[in-house]
Amino acid sequence: MTPERWQQVDKLLEQALEQEPARRSAFLDEACQGDAALRQEVESLLSAHGKAGHFIEVAPLGAAGRTSAAAAQPLGRQLGHYQILSLLGEGGMGIVYKARDQHLDRFVAIKVLPPELVADPDRKKRFAQEAKAASALNHPNIITIHDIANDNGTDFIVMEYVQGKTGDRREH
């Protein structure tokens, strides 16, 4: 896919997500103007977005000026064979860190279940289910899930690290 085509797909995806679900088909009819391949790509991304839910989304650091347990997380801590390097963000289902996989010598993103949710068995189950659902998705524009693990009571998910912009378009 050319960069120009990807920009077109990305723009249409954003616009489609802003539509009410019942209006999306009519929106795509108009926006794609008979380009079946374009519509198929956008619909594929819409489907993947729906299946992934809010699994990967995190709020940018400093959102609403709040502080959390994430800010107190010491840099350099080990989770299994992953060394925590920096805090990337946090959301309702987790705190996301940039880390180094010391076995494969690569950067990864690690999503950790927040401490206040560790004791809730339903939240732990949902955390694992969302990781499994996201790992079943296969699309070039969806992050790859590498692992789900527990280290000394800390549940975490290891994901592909993609350097770039967060959802609010700030650089990491």
Short mmCIF file of the C-alpha atoms (twelve columns), coordinates in Angstrom:
data_MODEL
# 
_entry.id   MODEL 
# 
loop_
_atom_site.group_PDB 
_atom_site.id 
_atom_site.type_symbol 
_atom_site.label_atom_id 
_atom_site.label_alt_id 
_atom_site.label_comp_id 
_atom_site.label_asym_id 
_atom_site.label_seq_id 
_atom_site.Cartn_x 
_atom_site.Cartn_y 
_atom_site.Cartn_z 
_atom_site.pdbx_PDB_model_num 
ATOM 1   C CA . MET A 1   0.000   0.000   0.000  1 
ATOM 2   C CA . THR A 2   1.403   3.383   -0.937 1 
ATOM 3   C CA . PRO A 3   1.777   6.076   1.739  1 
ATOM 4   C CA . GLU A 4   -0.833  8.154   -0.077 1 
ATOM 5   C CA . ARG A 5   -3.315  5.281   -0.086 1 
ATOM 6   C CA . TRP A 6   -2.642  4.601   3.603  1 
ATOM 7   C CA . GLN A 7   -3.339  8.271   4.412  1 
ATOM 8   C CA . GLN A 8   -6.640  7.982   2.534  1 
ATOM 9   C CA . VAL A 9   -7.565  4.788   4.412  1 
ATOM 10  C CA . ASP A 10  -6.511  6.273   7.762  1 
ATOM 11  C CA . LYS A 11  -8.520  9.449   7.184  1 
ATOM 12  C CA . LEU A 12  -11.630 7.481   6.193  1 
ATOM 13  C CA . LEU A 13  -11.214 5.195   9.203  1 
ATOM 14  C CA . GLU A 14  -11.102 8.183   11.554 1 
ATOM 15  C CA . GLN A 15  -14.153 9.701   9.887  1 
ATOM 16  C CA . ALA A 16  -16.037 6.390   9.990  1 
ATOM 17  C CA . LEU A 17  -15.279 5.958   13.699 1 
ATOM 18  C CA . GLU A 18  -16.788 9.400   14.320 1 
ATOM 19  C CA . GLN A 19  -20.069 8.224   12.736 1 
ATOM 20  C CA . GLU A 20  -22.807 6.453   14.657 1 
ATOM 21  C CA . PRO A 21  -22.409 2.692   13.949 1 
ATOM 22  C CA . ALA A 22  -25.764 2.618   12.132 1 
ATOM 23  C CA . ARG A 23  -24.601 5.420   9.811  1 
ATOM 24  C CA . ARG A 24  -21.189 3.976   8.892  1 
ATOM 25  C CA . SER A 25  -22.332 1.935   5.883  1 
ATOM 26  C CA . ALA A 26  -24.035 4.930   4.266  1 
ATOM 27  C CA . PHE A 27  -20.984 7.064   5.074  1 
ATOM 28  C CA . LEU A 28  -18.662 4.544   3.374  1 
ATOM 29  C CA . ASP A 29  -20.968 4.326   0.335  1 
ATOM 30  C CA . GLU A 30  -20.551 8.050   -0.145 1 
ATOM 31  C CA . ALA A 31  -16.903 8.398   0.901  1 
ATOM 32  C CA . CYS A 32  -15.499 5.452   -1.092 1 
ATOM 33  C CA . GLN A 33  -17.345 6.397   -4.290 1 
ATOM 34  C CA . GLY A 34  -17.413 2.844   -5.641 1 
ATOM 35  C CA . ASP A 35  -13.777 2.017   -4.755 1 
ATOM 36  C CA . ALA A 36  -14.372 -1.531  -3.462 1 
ATOM 37  C CA . ALA A 37  -10.752 -2.087  -2.368 1 
ATOM 38  C CA . LEU A 38  -10.763 1.128   -0.340 1 
ATOM 39  C CA . ARG A 39  -14.036 0.239   1.323  1 
ATOM 40  C CA . GLN A 40  -12.829 -3.295  2.101  1 
ATOM 41  C CA . GLU A 41  -9.661  -1.961  3.765  1 
ATOM 42  C CA . VAL A 42  -11.594 0.542   5.887  1 
ATOM 43  C CA . GLU A 43  -14.179 -2.090  6.848  1 
ATOM 44  C CA . SER A 44  -11.368 -4.494  7.790  1 
ATOM 45  C CA . LEU A 45  -9.887  -1.880  10.130 1 
ATOM 46  C CA . LEU A 46  -13.324 -1.046  11.563 1 
ATOM 47  C CA . SER A 47  -13.875 -4.732  12.303 1 
ATOM 48  C CA . ALA A 48  -10.464 -5.098  13.956 1 
ATOM 49  C CA . HIS A 49  -11.080 -1.934  15.967 1 
ATOM 50  C CA . GLY A 50  -14.369 -3.357  17.224 1 
ATOM 51  C CA . LYS A 51  -12.800 -6.678  18.202 1 
ATOM 52  C CA . ALA A 52  -9.862  -5.076  20.000 1 
ATOM 53  C CA . GLY A 53  -12.081 -2.677  21.901 1 
ATOM 54  C CA . HIS A 54  -10.063 -0.331  24.073 1 
ATOM 55  C CA . PHE A 55  -7.346  -2.861  24.841 1 
ATOM 56  C CA . ILE A 56  -4.377  -0.929  23.507 1 
ATOM 57  C CA . GLU A 57  -5.592  2.595   24.174 1 
ATOM 58  C CA . VAL A 58  -3.928  4.490   26.983 1 
ATOM 59  C CA . ALA A 59  -4.189  8.076   28.074 1 
ATOM 60  C CA . PRO A 60  -1.111  10.197  27.433 1 
ATOM 61  C CA . LEU A 61  1.066   11.058  30.389 1 
ATOM 62  C CA . GLY A 62  -0.162  14.028  32.325 1 
ATOM 63  C CA . ALA A 63  -3.781  13.537  31.244 1 
ATOM 64  C CA . ALA A 64  -5.952  15.706  33.460 1 
ATOM 65  C CA . GLY A 65  -2.875  16.439  35.562 1 
ATOM 66  C CA . ARG A 66  -3.394  13.359  37.685 1 
ATOM 67  C CA . THR A 67  -0.771  11.361  39.485 1 
ATOM 68  C CA . SER A 68  -0.907  7.640   39.951 1 
ATOM 69  C CA . ALA A 69  0.948   4.582   41.086 1 
ATOM 70  C CA . ALA A 70  2.438   4.498   37.585 1 
ATOM 71  C CA . ALA A 71  4.492   7.610   38.247 1 
ATOM 72  C CA . ALA A 72  6.008   5.936   41.308 1 
ATOM 73  C CA . GLN A 73  7.069   2.856   39.319 1 
ATOM 74  C CA . PRO A 74  10.873  2.677   39.522 1 
ATOM 75  C CA . LEU A 75  12.765  2.718   36.256 1 
ATOM 76  C CA . GLY A 76  15.048  -0.239  35.690 1 
ATOM 77  C CA . ARG A 77  12.716  -2.728  37.423 1 
ATOM 78  C CA . GLN A 78  12.698  -6.211  35.942 1 
ATOM 79  C CA . LEU A 79  9.523   -8.030  34.921 1 
ATOM 80  C CA . GLY A 80  10.721  -11.444 33.878 1 
ATOM 81  C CA . HIS A 81  13.426  -10.797 31.296 1 
ATOM 82  C CA . TYR A 82  12.094  -7.319  30.471 1 
ATOM 83  C CA . GLN A 83  13.737  -4.201  31.876 1 
ATOM 84  C CA . ILE A 84  11.333  -1.271  32.373 1 
ATOM 85  C CA . LEU A 85  12.774  1.849   30.721 1 
ATOM 86  C CA . SER A 86  10.055  4.499   30.777 1 
ATOM 87  C CA . LEU A 87  6.381   5.162   31.346 1 
ATOM 88  C CA . LEU A 88  4.385   5.642   28.128 1 
ATOM 89  C CA . GLY A 89  0.861   6.159   29.477 1 
ATOM 90  C CA . GLU A 90  -2.010  4.754   31.438 1 
ATOM 91  C CA . GLY A 91  -5.662  3.954   30.966 1 
ATOM 92  C CA . GLY A 92  -8.518  2.119   32.602 1 
ATOM 93  C CA . MET A 93  -7.127  -1.349  31.963 1 
ATOM 94  C CA . GLY A 94  -3.444  -0.787  32.468 1 
ATOM 95  C CA . ILE A 95  -0.234  1.134   32.696 1 
ATOM 96  C CA . VAL A 96  2.022   0.934   29.636 1 
ATOM 97  C CA . TYR A 97  5.801   1.041   29.777 1 
ATOM 98  C CA . LYS A 98  8.559   0.974   27.236 1 
ATOM 99  C CA . ALA A 99  10.886  -1.914  28.080 1 
ATOM 100 C CA . ARG A 100 13.815  -3.861  26.680 1 
ATOM 101 C CA . ASP A 101 13.464  -7.559  26.002 1 
ATOM 102 C CA . GLN A 102 16.825  -8.754  27.300 1 
ATOM 103 C CA . HIS A 103 16.572  -12.117 25.544 1 
ATOM 104 C CA . LEU A 104 15.898  -10.745 22.056 1 
ATOM 105 C CA . ASP A 105 17.538  -7.332  22.546 1 
ATOM 106 C CA . ARG A 106 14.585  -5.297  21.310 1 
ATOM 107 C CA . PHE A 107 12.201  -2.685  22.628 1 
ATOM 108 C CA . VAL A 108 8.702   -3.791  23.618 1 
ATOM 109 C CA . ALA A 109 5.684   -2.187  25.224 1 
ATOM 110 C CA . ILE A 110 4.503   -3.765  28.454 1 
ATOM 111 C CA . LYS A 111 0.982   -3.266  29.749 1 
ATOM 112 C CA . VAL A 112 0.670   -3.920  33.471 1 
ATOM 113 C CA . LEU A 113 -2.578  -4.453  35.319 1 
ATOM 114 C CA . PRO A 114 -2.872  -1.533  37.793 1 
ATOM 115 C CA . PRO A 115 -2.206  -2.476  41.436 1 
ATOM 116 C CA . GLU A 116 -5.758  -1.604  42.508 1 
ATOM 117 C CA . LEU A 117 -7.142  -4.199  40.041 1 
ATOM 118 C CA . VAL A 118 -4.773  -7.093  40.779 1 
ATOM 119 C CA . ALA A 119 -6.966  -8.374  43.615 1 
ATOM 120 C CA . ASP A 120 -10.107 -8.418  41.412 1 
ATOM 121 C CA . PRO A 121 -10.320 -11.859 39.745 1 
ATOM 122 C CA . ASP A 122 -12.861 -10.617 37.168 1 
ATOM 123 C CA . ARG A 123 -10.537 -7.802  36.056 1 
ATOM 124 C CA . LYS A 124 -7.574  -10.194 35.845 1 
ATOM 125 C CA . LYS A 125 -9.693  -12.546 33.706 1 
ATOM 126 C CA . ARG A 126 -10.792 -9.666  31.445 1 
ATOM 127 C CA . PHE A 127 -7.177  -8.480  31.125 1 
ATOM 128 C CA . ALA A 128 -6.143  -11.943 29.894 1 
ATOM 129 C CA . GLN A 129 -9.188  -12.261 27.598 1 
ATOM 130 C CA . GLU A 130 -8.446  -8.913  25.958 1 
ATOM 131 C CA . ALA A 131 -4.833  -9.946  25.373 1 
ATOM 132 C CA . LYS A 132 -5.989  -13.203 23.757 1 
ATOM 133 C CA . ALA A 133 -8.531  -11.375 21.590 1 
ATOM 134 C CA . ALA A 134 -5.962  -8.812  20.463 1 
ATOM 135 C CA . SER A 135 -3.386  -11.537 19.765 1 
ATOM 136 C CA . ALA A 136 -5.847  -13.239 17.399 1 
ATOM 137 C CA . LEU A 137 -5.999  -10.144 15.185 1 
ATOM 138 C CA . ASN A 138 -3.685  -10.049 12.209 1 
ATOM 139 C CA . HIS A 139 -3.449  -6.726  10.412 1 
ATOM 140 C CA . PRO A 140 -0.435  -4.568  9.517  1 
ATOM 141 C CA . ASN A 141 -1.912  -1.644  11.444 1 
ATOM 142 C CA . ILE A 142 -2.578  -3.513  14.691 1 
ATOM 143 C CA . ILE A 143 0.087   -4.050  17.322 1 
ATOM 144 C CA . THR A 144 1.328   -7.615  17.761 1 
ATOM 145 C CA . ILE A 145 0.935   -9.241  21.170 1 
ATOM 146 C CA . HIS A 146 4.065   -11.220 22.071 1 
ATOM 147 C CA . ASP A 147 3.219   -12.652 25.491 1 
ATOM 148 C CA . ILE A 148 1.063   -12.521 28.602 1 
ATOM 149 C CA . ALA A 149 2.810   -13.314 31.851 1 
ATOM 150 C CA . ASN A 150 3.013   -12.869 35.605 1 
ATOM 151 C CA . ASP A 151 6.117   -12.009 37.580 1 
ATOM 152 C CA . ASN A 152 5.881   -12.073 41.381 1 
ATOM 153 C CA . GLY A 153 2.169   -11.185 41.327 1 
ATOM 154 C CA . THR A 154 2.397   -8.576  38.557 1 
ATOM 155 C CA . ASP A 155 0.252   -9.467  35.546 1 
ATOM 156 C CA . PHE A 156 1.515   -8.003  32.270 1 
ATOM 157 C CA . ILE A 157 1.172   -8.194  28.520 1 
ATOM 158 C CA . VAL A 158 4.154   -7.818  26.199 1 
ATOM 159 C CA . MET A 159 3.415   -6.057  22.922 1 
ATOM 160 C CA . GLU A 160 5.219   -4.767  19.898 1 
ATOM 161 C CA . TYR A 161 6.702   -1.332  20.595 1 
ATOM 162 C CA . VAL A 162 6.022   1.177   17.860 1 
ATOM 163 C CA . GLN A 163 7.884   4.435   18.192 1 
ATOM 164 C CA . GLY A 164 5.760   7.332   17.063 1 
ATOM 165 C CA . LYS A 165 2.733   9.290   18.044 1 
ATOM 166 C CA . THR A 166 0.112   8.479   20.649 1 
ATOM 167 C CA . GLY A 167 -3.589  8.819   19.967 1 
ATOM 168 C CA . ASP A 168 -3.405  12.490  20.862 1 
ATOM 169 C CA . ARG A 169 -0.578  12.940  18.318 1 
ATOM 170 C CA . ARG A 170 2.186   13.670  20.833 1 
ATOM 171 C CA . GLU A 171 5.550   12.052  20.206 1 
ATOM 172 C CA . HIS A 172 6.951   9.302   22.489 1 
# 
